[in-house]
Amino acid sequence: MPDAVHVASGKVREIYELDDERLLLVASDRISTFDVVLATPIPDKGRVLTGLSAFWFARTTHIVSNHLLELRADGRTMVCRRLQMLPIECVVRGYLAGSGWKDYRETGATSGHVLPEGLRESQRLPQPIFTPATKASEGHDENIDEEQAAALCGADRYREAQEASLALYRFASEHAEARGIILADTKFELGVAPDGEIVLGDEALTPDSSRFWPMDGYEPGRGQPSFDKQFVRDWCEETGWDKAPPGPELPNDVVVGTRARYVEAFERLTEISFDEYLSDPEVVL
Ligand code: PZK
């Protein structure tokens, strides 16, 4: 069999083609902030994110099946089933942040969900909402309503994606909240397997695909510090960097502090020591 062929790059991940049915997803240690990938990697970040994804995949098969076939011994590579990806981002919001907060301030609604008046930034919503978005090849995804999303996916696929996404969010947000972490919102990518089954793909329920907030210090009425990236953001703000590429190089204390936050998120959510994960990644499965 030929070696894996590189097929796509994300900001901080790579995809390779193994054969017609299988892909390799490799998570790097690169970090992005303010939409720019920084020059300085965070050691083990790719392993933390891969370990968390694999952990959630293993614990949510009762909700929806997923693309993970094998977690490689390097801790950062997943062998995955190749899917036909749905043409939407499946976003679930339990709290009002990011583009959901922006839409609400401007219109009182987001993705067609008319929300109660008087909500504050970062406030918990009366119930989690499904807010699909387009997949922009560059620039930011755009929130769309149910009718637009159903037209892109087909009505039945859309309903399946919505139900799976909401159920995954409910499961993971309860798990996280019990361990002191608010899962404010999250983005799933779903696809269809050759047999027609809907399948969860990509990474799932990681700090790169979600907003994780420490419950300690949570206070509606302002933006919340990010569980993982706040040191990096604060330091970048202090330097006066204009947020245009290339980003600044990070000093060692910011690197070490940020790595510790990623490892802390992993250990709180999985209740598995990260050292154990490094010596045997399959402990999360
Ligand atoms: C797939 N992406 C996004 C992620 C990148 C790009 N199981 C799958 N089957 C088919 N396609 C994809 C997947 C998955 N996952 C996901 N693009 C294609 C993406 C990471 C890095 F460069």
Boltz pocket constraint, residues with backbone or C-beta under 6 A from the ligand:
constraints:
  - pocket:
      binder: B
      contacts: [[A, 8], [A, 9], [A, 10], [A, 11], [A, 13], [A, 14], [A, 15], [A, 23], [A, 25], [A, 67], [A, 80], [A, 81], [A, 82], [A, 83], [A, 84], [A, 85], [A, 191], [A, 201], [A, 202], [A, 203]]
      max_distance: 6.0
